[in-house]
Amino acid sequence: MNNILKTLHEFRKYPSAIVGSVIILALISIAIYTTIKIPYPEAIRLWRGGQDVWYQNPVNAEPIWFNIFRKEKLPESFALQSDESNKIVTQNTEGFNVIEITYPFDYSFDSFPQELTLFFKADYDEKQPYVSATLLTPDEREIRIADFAVAASQTYIFSQDSRLERRLGGLVPREGLFLNPDSDSPKPVQGQYTLKLKILTFEKDSDVNAEFVLYGNVAGWAGTDHMRRDLSVALLWGTPVALSFGLLAALGTTVTTMIIAAVAVWYGGWVDNLIQRITEVNLVLPFLPILIMIGTFYSRSILTILGATIILSVFGGAIITYRAVFLQVKESPYIEAAQAYGAKNGRIVLLYLIPRIIPLLIPQMVTLIPSYVFLEASLAVLGLGDPVLPTWGKVITDAISKGALYQGHYYWILQPAFLLMLTGLAFAMLGFVLDRIFNPRLRGV
Amino acid sequence: MAETTFQPDSLAVERRKHGTTTFARVARYTLARVITLFLTTVVGVYLTILIANMGGYVDQIQRATIREDVNQIVRTDVSFKALSQVERDSRINEMIRLREERVGLDQPFMVRSVRFLTNAMTLNLGWAQNMASDSGSRQVRNIMLERLPPTLFLFATSNILLFFFSVLIALSLSRRYGNFWDRVLVGLAPTGSAPGWFYGIFLILIFAAVFRVLPYGGMVAAPPPPNPFDYFLSLLQHLALPVLAITLSTIFLNAYNWRTFFLIYSSEDYVEMAKAKGLSQRMLERRYILRPTLPTIISTFALTLITLWTGAPILEGVFNWPGLGQTLLRAIGQYETSVIVGSTVIFAYMLAITVFMLDFIYAIVDPRVKVGGGIKHK
């Protein structure tokens, strides 16, 4: 207890350790929050979901908060449903429904949206309902958009309508609809727009519902990728994956290495020799290519990779360090005393040798965590990430392979990279300080 | 440590007296290391094959090669054309069975694995299914050996730079212990936890995407400049970012560790003694600090190098560097098993050679190394 207090007291002298611990605690809380808020099956459903899950999102949109730092605000995405508040159903003289849907929206951005789309769901037996769409601009122009019959499930994409394009004087509708005709520079008119749908039905119980989606250039707090997926899912879920992979691999490796080193030193002779030879062989075993082999030939599941990582790193360079320390400890008088009172080998190894090395072990373990966190990302970059889990590494891979750097989608790479960096640095800073506290030989320097 | 370095001058005198001893010592040591490392590599490659063949992939590589050969024969043989489909198939299968028997695919795995081992050690891994070397060969060995020089070039350049810059920074900061730059280095040391490709992404972003001063990747401009001088310039331009990425990922941690070594060693009694004698700073650093720490530095550098080799495939992938690592990446993408196994073997060779070269330098700089003594790791 006293020791712990002393360590804590010591700890306070190093601001970097405090910063590191705060970051680690924050990451852990994010991880816990994520696993509760988006349970595993839900995360996988979202991440593997295609158009049906993410149809409301634009492609490669930047995070919303980017607008704070921008002078020219980029349009935000939104989706408007038709419900009781904006849908008026009247009956005409023939007893059929006439549906009027209005979507008022505020457009106060400095550039044009990516796309505008209407998703129709219509109920009818034989005769298709007929839609007329018009847009009221803030400067009180009324633009006729299109008149067409809708099928049971239909999507109307504004910019793909060539007739509308011709009516707008050859301008792409996503720009032409918003363009300020009086201005020289291509600027949108800002203010309150209203999209009006007038739908005529030709059957008794026929009904139409429509969703209007404006695809802007910013969406969500993390932006979206090439498949319209909200990156926040991957950024959030990457946290528990990275933390647990890093922690488990570091813990598994250091503890096993320590036990093996202790056994080697205590039993000596051929056991020690064998372990040293294995360490030498392990040194020339190419770690990543073997992991790649395992990943391509057997399984990409994160658990398999974790197990293989631990097995391959157990006989790493650390065994040499631990061995040196154990050799010193082995000669201590208290070990001799334990032998004299008849302690068994197992007892000496587990209860007398190993506890002595824990001060050396803890900092080393903490410093190892970042390298495993990065290893997980590296494997994802190689295309060997877990096949279902959304992780930071996978986002980076997608971004690199889809040319995010060439096309200027920097947010796509920078956000996961920043999180990786933050995690790595936090553990590394903490580990460095722990090393100084536990191994006072280095404290002076 | 103390008794060997306490009187460095007398050691030097002794060495001069017996001019051959250093040579004989290093030669004996080198030979012993070559043999042990070779055996180690054999065991390493054997393990690689065992891992690869747990799912029967090495067998598949051989079977595919045999089937390809037989199909080739059948296509050119006129006598097969006269046979009916069923008969032809049974003849083909019979031929494949005989050939498989001849190369011993029916033997127990333990027997086969020895043959795989010799094949793998000589990189005799048959033909690739979908990949080809730039010269058009589909032999796995050619595909890989062709890509070896770019990888060696990149890693040799960056490692030499890394080593000398780290030593320089570490030495100069150990002299100015506690000043502003020293504290900057201590603060930057944790950045060593990120691998090279990670910094590579940022470097590409800054220098290629935003400032557009350096290329995104590749080894020379396309098309390659005809004039050798321009070619060299273009090579240097393309080399800059990957070398910088490798250097950034390790230099701070290396310099930090080595500075700590230097600090520990510069408080030794014999250094104080030399200072008291009035030796110059240069002399002091070269003879009394660098000399005794060099072996330790080299053995820590060996571990750094091994980590760097490990990261090669991804770094080359990010920078589109046409080396071995990129070939491995392509092989993963096309599920080219023979190339994947072959690359693993080549990387094992690379690691063994790296370890050997460092051992060799170690033997030269550390007079205490004797055959049978092995490396004393600090």
Interface residues (C-beta under 8 A of the other chain):
Chain A: S16 R277 E280 V281 L283 V284 L285 P286 F287 L288 P289 I290 I292 M293 I294 G295 T296 F297 Y298 G317 I320 T321 A324 T367 P370 S371 F374 A377 S378 V381 L382 G383 L384 I396 I400 L405 Y406 G408 Y410 I413 L414 A417 L420 M421 G424 L425 F427 A428 M429 G431 F432 L442 V445
Chain B: T36 L37 T40 T41 V43 G44 L47 T48 I51 A52 M54 G55 Y57 Y177 G187 A189 P190 T191 G192 S193 A194 P195 W197 F198 I201 F202 I204 L205 A208 A209 Y216 R259 T260 L263 I264 L303 I306 W309 T310 G311 A312 P313 I314 G317 V318 L328 L329 I332 G333 Y335 T337 I340 V341 S343 T344 F347 A348 M350 L351 A352 V355 H377
